[in-house]
Amino acid sequence: MTAAKRIRVAKIGAAHGIRGEVRLFVDADDPIAVQELGALEDESGARQFRIVSLRAAKDHLIARFEGVNDRTAAERLTNLELFVPRERLPEPEDERTFYHADLVGLRVETKDGTTLGTVAAVQNFGAGDILEIAPPN
């Protein structure tokens, strides 16, 4: 499956405790809803991760995945980004709501119609979303 058809929904942080739990940072308005998406996948789609427990913490979730039963296994997952196929996500509720992946490839133009390029990526380094625009040539 191509990257354009997959949406990043979460990133695994550090291990939490000794029983295989991890800190989970979810990219969603309702982070707990991540458990309704089914198996999450690594970026390549080769590995799947099924949530077996999930609870809220201060600014993240605490999750345990099937087959991850100790701290050592949990530590190997640190910084892993998790994705789902686009078709598993609900459609946006209105035209002002969108998934970042839906923007990639769209034409960028000024109000008068002058083409600036296309959206190459959407980045977020903590202060807000940044559109990376590839020039037309």
One Martini backbone bead per residue (centre of mass of N, CA, C, O) as a GRO file, in nm:
protein
  137
    1MET     BB    1   0.098   0.034   0.021
    2THR     BB    2   0.079   0.355   0.002
    3ALA     BB    3   0.147   0.637   0.180
    4ALA     BB    4  -0.112   0.801   0.082
    5LYS     BB    5  -0.307   0.556   0.214
    6ARG     BB    6  -0.172   0.645   0.484
    7ILE     BB    7  -0.216   0.708   0.838
    8ARG     BB    8  -0.105   0.880   1.093
    9VAL     BB    9  -0.201   0.816   1.451
   10ALA     BB   10   0.086   0.746   1.597
   11LYS     BB   11   0.323   0.751   1.880
   12ILE     BB   12   0.580   0.601   2.038
   13GLY     BB   13   0.714   0.607   2.335
   14ALA     BB   14   0.805   0.529   2.619
   15ALA     BB   15   0.831   0.327   2.853
   16HIS     BB   16   0.592   0.175   3.100
   17GLY     BB   17   0.728   0.011   3.307
   18ILE     BB   18   0.738  -0.374   3.319
   19ARG     BB   19   0.465  -0.482   3.125
   20GLY     BB   20   0.477  -0.335   2.818
   21GLU     BB   21   0.429  -0.047   2.834
   22VAL     BB   22   0.328   0.265   2.667
   23ARG     BB   23   0.359   0.559   2.528
   24LEU     BB   24   0.083   0.737   2.364
   25PHE     BB   25   0.061   0.942   2.067
   26VAL     BB   26  -0.228   1.093   1.942
   27ASP     BB   27  -0.375   1.195   1.617
   28ALA     BB   28  -0.651   1.325   1.782
   29ASP     BB   29  -0.938   1.440   1.922
   30ASP     BB   30  -0.990   1.120   2.003
   31PRO     BB   31  -0.764   0.911   2.130
   32ILE     BB   32  -0.933   0.655   2.223
   33ALA     BB   33  -1.030   0.578   1.922
   34VAL     BB   34  -0.783   0.403   1.832
   35GLN     BB   35  -0.912   0.122   1.926
   36GLU     BB   36  -1.124   0.125   1.663
   37LEU     BB   37  -0.903   0.066   1.412
   38GLY     BB   38  -0.738  -0.160   1.488
   39ALA     BB   39  -0.470  -0.243   1.345
   40LEU     BB   40  -0.157  -0.131   1.366
   41GLU     BB   41   0.116   0.015   1.175
   42ASP     BB   42   0.385   0.041   1.033
   43GLU     BB   43   0.516   0.212   0.773
   44SER     BB   44   0.538  -0.058   0.588
   45GLY     BB   45   0.311  -0.281   0.700
   46ALA     BB   46   0.456  -0.544   0.833
   47ARG     BB   47   0.360  -0.445   1.119
   48GLN     BB   48   0.147  -0.533   1.389
   49PHE     BB   49  -0.078  -0.357   1.632
   50ARG     BB   50  -0.252  -0.461   1.922
   51ILE     BB   51  -0.472  -0.345   2.143
   52VAL     BB   52  -0.523  -0.443   2.498
   53SER     BB   53  -0.455  -0.158   2.637
   54LEU     BB   54  -0.613   0.157   2.762
   55ARG     BB   55  -0.504   0.480   2.900
   56ALA     BB   56  -0.507   0.766   3.063
   57ALA     BB   57  -0.305   1.049   3.081
   58LYS     BB   58  -0.203   1.354   3.089
   59ASP     BB   59  -0.064   1.377   2.754
   60HIS     BB   60  -0.149   1.068   2.721
   61LEU     BB   61  -0.112   0.727   2.667
   62ILE     BB   62  -0.158   0.392   2.787
   63ALA     BB   63  -0.011   0.103   2.630
   64ARG     BB   64  -0.089  -0.231   2.514
   65PHE     BB   65   0.051  -0.490   2.324
   66GLU     BB   66   0.046  -0.756   2.155
   67GLY     BB   67   0.341  -0.930   2.266
   68VAL     BB   68   0.400  -0.702   2.488
   69ASN     BB   69   0.545  -0.805   2.817
   70ASP     BB   70   0.798  -0.604   2.844
   71ARG     BB   71   1.027  -0.359   2.867
   72THR     BB   72   1.215  -0.443   2.638
   73ALA     BB   73   0.995  -0.454   2.417
   74ALA     BB   74   0.899  -0.162   2.457
   75GLU     BB   75   1.172  -0.014   2.395
   76ARG     BB   76   1.177  -0.105   2.084
   77LEU     BB   77   0.922   0.109   2.018
   78THR     BB   78   1.052   0.365   2.030
   79ASN     BB   79   0.934   0.603   1.792
   80LEU     BB   80   0.704   0.460   1.666
   81GLU     BB   81   0.505   0.471   1.391
   82LEU     BB   82   0.147   0.477   1.334
   83PHE     BB   83  -0.081   0.312   1.106
   84VAL     BB   84  -0.353   0.349   0.864
   85PRO     BB   85  -0.574   0.298   0.650
   86ARG     BB   86  -0.773   0.534   0.515
   87GLU     BB   87  -1.046   0.359   0.499
   88ARG     BB   88  -1.067   0.333   0.830
   89LEU     BB   89  -1.149   0.618   0.832
   90PRO     BB   90  -1.333   0.869   0.886
   91GLU     BB   91  -1.502   1.105   0.759
   92PRO     BB   92  -1.519   1.413   0.742
   93GLU     BB   93  -1.763   1.636   0.861
   94ASP     BB   94  -1.618   1.871   0.696
   95GLU     BB   95  -1.449   2.098   0.480
   96ARG     BB   96  -1.249   2.191   0.738
   97THR     BB   97  -1.180   1.888   0.747
   98PHE     BB   98  -0.866   1.696   0.762
   99TYR     BB   99  -0.613   1.511   0.625
  100HIS     BB  100  -0.294   1.543   0.555
  101ALA     BB  101  -0.281   1.328   0.321
  102ASP     BB  102  -0.499   1.487   0.144
  103LEU     BB  103  -0.295   1.728   0.064
  104VAL     BB  104  -0.113   1.563  -0.084
  105GLY     BB  105  -0.085   1.691  -0.425
  106LEU     BB  106  -0.196   1.959  -0.410
  107ARG     BB  107  -0.268   2.254  -0.533
  108VAL     BB  108  -0.101   2.573  -0.520
  109GLU     BB  109  -0.264   2.895  -0.485
  110THR     BB  110  -0.362   3.189  -0.546
  111LYS     BB  111  -0.632   3.394  -0.564
  112ASP     BB  112  -0.557   3.449  -0.887
  113GLY     BB  113  -0.427   3.144  -0.983
  114THR     BB  114  -0.139   3.113  -0.909
  115THR     BB  115   0.102   2.880  -0.927
  116LEU     BB  116   0.322   2.736  -0.668
  117GLY     BB  117   0.231   2.422  -0.646
  118THR     BB  118   0.274   2.141  -0.428
  119VAL     BB  119   0.201   1.929  -0.185
  120ALA     BB  120   0.452   1.736  -0.015
  121ALA     BB  121   0.399   1.821   0.297
  122VAL     BB  122   0.328   1.773   0.653
  123GLN     BB  123   0.444   1.958   0.923
  124ASN     BB  124   0.538   1.908   1.287
  125PHE     BB  125   0.737   2.085   1.551
  126GLY     BB  126   0.497   2.208   1.773
  127ALA     BB  127   0.367   2.499   1.652
  128GLY     BB  128   0.258   2.365   1.385
  129ASP     BB  129   0.156   2.358   1.073
  130ILE     BB  130   0.347   2.271   0.769
  131LEU     BB  131   0.380   2.347   0.437
  132GLU     BB  132   0.519   2.164   0.177
  133ILE     BB  133   0.635   2.315  -0.126
  134ALA     BB  134   0.644   2.232  -0.459
  135PRO     BB  135   0.751   2.341  -0.728
  136PRO     BB  136   0.659   2.319  -1.059
  137ASN     BB  137   0.978   2.241  -1.143
   0.00000   0.00000   0.00000
